[in-house]
Amino acid sequence: MLKRFLEEPTPVLAVNDVTIYLHAGSLEFLLDVAERAEVFLATAYYGSRLRDKGSGIAERERRAVEELMKICDVFRL
């Protein structure tokens, strides 16, 4: 869907649970896509209860979300 957005960009890009993409996708690509939108809205899991059974996904996800938080306005519920 992110590649499709690049083909036909809109002013607003909303991504529900961007962490699913970040399990295997490139943070750099996501940031490039986000920069092409005037408004980028995304939800992300940033907790400590995810058990990844040693896969490393939880740590990868956490680091990527922390990088996103550095450049985005963050609203926590």
C-alpha positions as CSV (number, residue, x, y, z in Angstrom):
1,M,0.0,0.0,0.0
2,L,2.9,2.4,0.7
3,K,4.2,1.8,-2.8
4,R,0.8,2.5,-4.2
5,F,0.7,5.8,-2.2
6,L,3.9,6.8,-3.9
7,E,2.3,6.2,-7.3
8,E,-0.8,8.2,-6.4
9,P,0.0,10.4,-3.4
10,T,-2.7,12.2,-1.5
11,P,-2.3,15.1,0.9
12,V,-3.0,12.8,3.9
13,L,-1.5,9.4,4.7
14,A,-2.9,7.5,7.6
15,V,-1.4,4.2,8.7
16,N,-3.1,2.1,11.4
17,D,-0.5,0.1,13.4
18,V,2.6,1.1,11.5
19,T,4.5,-1.4,13.7
20,I,3.1,-4.3,11.6
21,Y,5.0,-2.8,8.6
22,L,8.1,-2.2,10.7
23,H,8.3,-5.9,11.6
24,A,10.0,-6.5,8.3
25,G,9.8,-3.3,6.3
26,S,12.4,-0.6,6.0
27,L,12.2,2.4,8.3
28,E,14.0,4.5,5.7
29,F,11.4,3.7,3.1
30,L,8.6,4.5,5.5
31,L,10.1,7.9,6.3
32,D,10.5,8.6,2.6
33,V,6.8,7.8,2.1
34,A,5.8,9.9,5.1
35,E,7.7,12.9,3.8
36,R,5.7,12.9,0.6
37,A,2.4,13.5,2.5
38,E,1.5,16.9,3.8
39,V,0.0,15.1,6.9
40,F,1.2,11.7,8.1
41,L,-0.9,10.0,10.8
42,A,0.2,6.7,12.2
43,T,-0.6,4.6,15.2
44,A,2.0,2.3,16.7
45,Y,2.5,-0.1,19.5
46,Y,5.0,1.1,22.0
47,G,4.8,-1.2,25.0
48,S,6.6,-4.0,26.7
49,R,4.1,-6.8,26.6
50,L,4.9,-8.2,23.2
51,R,6.5,-11.6,23.5
52,D,8.3,-12.5,20.3
53,K,9.7,-15.9,21.4
54,G,13.3,-14.8,20.6
55,S,12.6,-13.6,17.0
56,G,13.9,-10.1,17.7
57,I,10.8,-8.5,16.2
58,A,9.9,-6.7,19.4
59,E,13.3,-5.0,19.7
60,R,13.3,-4.1,16.0
61,E,9.9,-2.6,16.3
62,R,10.8,-0.7,19.5
63,R,13.9,0.9,17.9
64,A,12.0,1.9,14.7
65,V,9.1,3.4,16.7
66,E,11.7,5.4,18.8
67,E,13.2,6.8,15.5
68,L,9.7,7.8,14.3
69,M,9.0,9.5,17.7
70,K,12.1,11.7,17.1
71,I,10.6,13.3,14.0
72,C,6.9,13.1,14.6
73,D,4.6,14.8,17.1
74,V,3.7,12.2,19.6
75,F,0.4,11.8,21.3
76,R,0.1,9.1,23.9
77,L,-3.2,7.8,25.2
